[in-house]
Amino acid sequence: MPGGRLTQQERQQIALGLADGLAYAEIARRLDRPTSTITREVMRNGGPTAYRADVAHRATEHRAHRRRQGAPRRSGTPQAHGRDSEAVRAYEETLTTVFMQSGTPKMMARVLAGLFVSDAGSLTASELVERLHVSPASISKAVAFLEEQGLVRRERDERRRERYVVDSDVWYQSMVASARGTALVAETAREGVGVLGAGTPAATRLENVARFLDFVGESITRAAEQARDILHTDAEPASRGTAQATSTRA
């Protein structure tokens, strides 16, 4: 499977695939690229309806030029736990893209991804500004949005600095909030049955929607409660994981 940056010809193939209504996975298969590469490329350059190969190529060249002019980056150098810095950066971009596909605005998705890939699960505003190369105002706006969604909380560290934190419970809270929203839609749909008249085509449609959403919402809540403990599972020591992997290969 080829690596490295996408070529202009590959970007043209992506644009043609999008125009033909192909899924990201199919475009990736035709280019012999990971699906995540195609997804990230499209989402960071206007999305499936606005993607243009020439614009995307110029934007990528511009970003690469800015990185070369900025602080020196030691490609492939180890970080904490022996991580490859370029691999971590690429994964963070992929995670950002996935958050965007799920409906999170771009800047909010970048902040959330940055928090998730940090071992502490928390960063200060200044750390996020330096990490994402954006203004403090952009970070403030993104955090406010994420707080409203229950995805981030604030706390003070020992130096009285405000830190933004992603809890282990963040996905549990998100699922429960989703279930509440689903229940509200179901309740509203059921109200329409009385307005439109029981037994009419429109009322029947709404009643079926309400029953479906009731079932889905209850299932989500039940599954979230049953699986909540998984979010608090301690990580295995690195040495133990390495030993197990070596034993498996042997």
Backbone hydrogen bonds, N-H to C=O, Kabsch-Sander energy under -0.5 kcal/mol:
donor,donor_aa,acceptor,acceptor_aa,energy
11,R,7,T,-2.1
12,Q,8,Q,-1.9
13,Q,9,Q,-1.8
14,I,10,E,-2.1
15,A,11,R,-2.3
16,L,12,Q,-2.2
17,G,13,Q,-2.4
18,L,14,I,-2.5
19,A,15,A,-2.2
20,D,16,L,-1.6
21,G,18,L,-1.4
22,L,17,G,-2.7
27,I,23,A,-2.2
28,A,24,Y,-2.8
29,R,25,A,-2.2
30,R,26,E,-2.2
31,L,27,I,-1.6
32,D,28,A,-0.9
32,D,29,R,-0.6
33,R,28,A,-2.6
37,T,34,P,-0.7
38,I,34,P,-1.4
39,T,35,T,-2.7
40,R,36,S,-2.5
41,E,37,T,-2.2
42,V,38,I,-2.4
43,M,39,T,-2.6
44,R,40,R,-2.0
45,N,42,V,-1.1
46,G,43,M,-0.6
47,G,42,V,-2.6
50,A,47,G,-0.8
51,Y,47,G,-1.1
56,A,52,R,-2.7
57,H,53,A,-2.3
58,R,54,D,-2.2
59,A,55,V,-2.5
60,T,56,A,-2.2
61,E,57,H,-2.2
62,H,58,R,-2.4
63,R,59,A,-2.4
64,A,60,T,-2.4
65,H,61,E,-2.2
66,R,62,H,-2.3
67,R,63,R,-2.2
68,R,64,A,-2.0
69,Q,65,H,-1.7
70,G,66,R,-1.3
75,S,73,R,-1.3
77,T,74,R,-2.0
79,Q,83,R,-2.2
82,G,79,Q,-1.6
83,R,80,A,-1.4
85,S,77,T,-1.8
85,S,83,R,-0.6
88,V,84,D,-2.3
89,R,85,S,-2.3
90,A,86,E,-2.4
91,Y,87,A,-2.3
92,E,88,V,-2.5
93,E,89,R,-1.8
94,T,90,A,-2.0
95,L,91,Y,-2.8
96,T,92,E,-2.2
97,T,93,E,-2.2
98,V,94,T,-2.1
99,F,95,L,-2.3
100,M,96,T,-2.2
101,Q,97,T,-2.3
102,S,98,V,-1.4
103,G,100,M,-1.6
104,T,99,F,-2.2
109,A,105,P,-2.7
110,R,106,K,-2.3
111,V,107,M,-2.2
112,L,108,M,-2.5
113,A,109,A,-2.5
114,G,110,R,-2.3
115,L,111,V,-2.1
116,F,112,L,-2.1
117,V,113,A,-2.0
118,S,114,G,-0.5
118,S,115,L,-0.7
121,G,118,S,-0.8
123,L,164,Y,-1.7
125,A,162,E,-0.7
128,L,124,T,-2.1
129,V,125,A,-2.5
130,E,126,S,-2.3
131,R,127,E,-2.3
132,L,128,L,-2.8
133,H,129,V,-1.6
134,V,129,V,-0.9
139,I,135,S,-1.6
140,S,136,P,-2.6
141,K,137,A,-2.3
142,A,138,S,-2.2
143,V,139,I,-2.8
144,A,140,S,-2.2
145,F,141,K,-1.9
146,L,142,A,-2.4
147,E,143,V,-2.7
148,E,144,A,-1.8
149,Q,145,F,-1.4
150,G,147,E,-1.5
151,L,146,L,-2.6
152,V,146,L,-0.8
153,R,165,V,-2.2
155,E,163,R,-2.0
157,D,161,R,-2.2
160,R,157,D,-2.1
163,R,155,E,-3.6
164,Y,123,L,-2.8
165,V,153,R,-3.1
166,V,121,G,-2.6
167,D,165,V,-0.6
170,V,167,D,-1.2
173,Q,169,D,-2.8
174,S,170,V,-1.9
175,M,171,W,-2.4
176,V,172,Y,-2.5
177,A,173,Q,-2.4
178,S,174,S,-2.2
179,A,175,M,-2.3
180,R,176,V,-2.2
181,G,177,A,-2.2
182,T,178,S,-2.4
183,A,179,A,-2.4
184,L,180,R,-2.0
185,V,181,G,-1.9
186,A,182,T,-2.3
187,E,183,A,-2.5
188,T,184,L,-2.3
189,A,185,V,-2.6
190,R,186,A,-2.2
191,E,187,E,-1.6
192,G,188,T,-1.2
193,V,189,A,-0.6
193,V,190,R,-0.9
194,G,190,R,-0.8
195,V,191,E,-1.2
196,L,192,G,-2.8
197,G,193,V,-1.5
200,T,197,G,-2.0
204,T,200,T,-2.9
205,R,201,P,-2.1
206,L,202,A,-2.2
207,E,203,A,-2.5
208,N,204,T,-2.4
209,V,205,R,-2.1
210,A,206,L,-2.6
211,R,207,E,-2.4
212,F,208,N,-2.4
213,L,209,V,-2.8
214,D,210,A,-2.4
215,F,211,R,-2.0
216,V,212,F,-2.4
217,G,213,L,-2.9
218,E,214,D,-2.4
219,S,215,F,-2.1
220,I,216,V,-2.5
221,T,217,G,-2.3
222,R,218,E,-2.4
223,A,219,S,-2.6
224,A,220,I,-2.6
225,E,221,T,-2.2
226,Q,222,R,-2.2
227,A,223,A,-2.1
228,R,224,A,-0.8
228,R,225,E,-0.6
230,I,227,A,-1.6
231,L,227,A,-0.6
231,L,228,R,-1.4
232,H,229,D,-1.7
233,T,230,I,-1.6
241,G,237,P,-2.1
242,T,238,A,-2.5
243,A,239,S,-2.2
244,Q,240,R,-2.4
245,A,241,G,-2.3
246,T,242,T,-2.5
247,S,243,A,-2.4
248,T,244,Q,-2.2
249,R,245,A,-2.2
250,A,246,T,-2.0
